[in-house]
Amino acid sequence: GPYGINVNAIAPGMIVTDMSMASPEGIELAKKRSVLSKVGNPEDIARLALFLASDESSYITGQVIVADGGRTDYLTHSL
């Protein structure tokens, strides 16, 4: 826009944290429902945030970037 500000959002899937580790069965279910068969870690989301904050993403704005290991794709195609 006129102020040179790009606005984007990150929509993370299951991320391994102390809270998610309290539900090992939830993590296993998330792995099974992911195209990549894994869950993310905080560094995965941090790298995406760093990219969006960098000049490398200067042509990206108004986007919600889903970082869920393909879970959204899995759910769409499994219906």
N, C-alpha and C positions, 0 to 999 in steps of 0.2 A: 504494500500500500504506500501511501504518500509519506509515511514515517519510517519506512524501511524495516518494518517489524513483520516477521513471519510467525504465524500461529499454527502449531500442530499439536497433536496429542498422541500419547502412547497408550494402547489398550493391551496390557499384558495378560497372558494366560496364567496358568499355575506356575508359581515361582517358589523355589525351595527357600524357605525362611524358617525361623524358629516356630512360627505359628503353623505353617503348613506341615512341618515335621511332626506335629502333634497328631496328624491324621495320615499314617502310612498307607491306609487303604485308599484314601483320597488321592494320594500321589500315584499309586499304582493304577487307579482308574483313569487319572489324567494321562498317564503314559499310554495306556491302551487306546485312548481316544485322541491320540495325537498322531499325525502323519509321520513325525520324526521319532515317535515312541520314546519320548523323554519329556521332562519338565525343565523349565528354564532356571537360571540362577540370577541373582541380582546383577552380576556383571553383564549378562546378556542385555538387560534393560538399560544399564548404565552406558554401554557402548552405543546403543541406539540414541539415547539422550544426548550423548556427546556429539554424535553425528549431526543430530538436528540442531544443536547449538553452534555447529561449525559453519564456516563459509562453504563447505562442500554441499550443504543442503540449501543453498541460497535460492534455488528455483522451486523449492517445495513449500507450499503453504496451504492452509485450510484442510489438512489431512488428519485422519485418525489412522495411525499405523498399528495394525494388530501384530503383536509379537507373542504368538501362542503355540509355536511349534507345529502349526498346521491343524490345530484342533478345530477351528472354524471350518476349514475345508473338509475335514473328516466328517464333522456333523452334517454339513450340507450334502455330502455325497452318500451318507449312510442312511438318509431318510427314505 
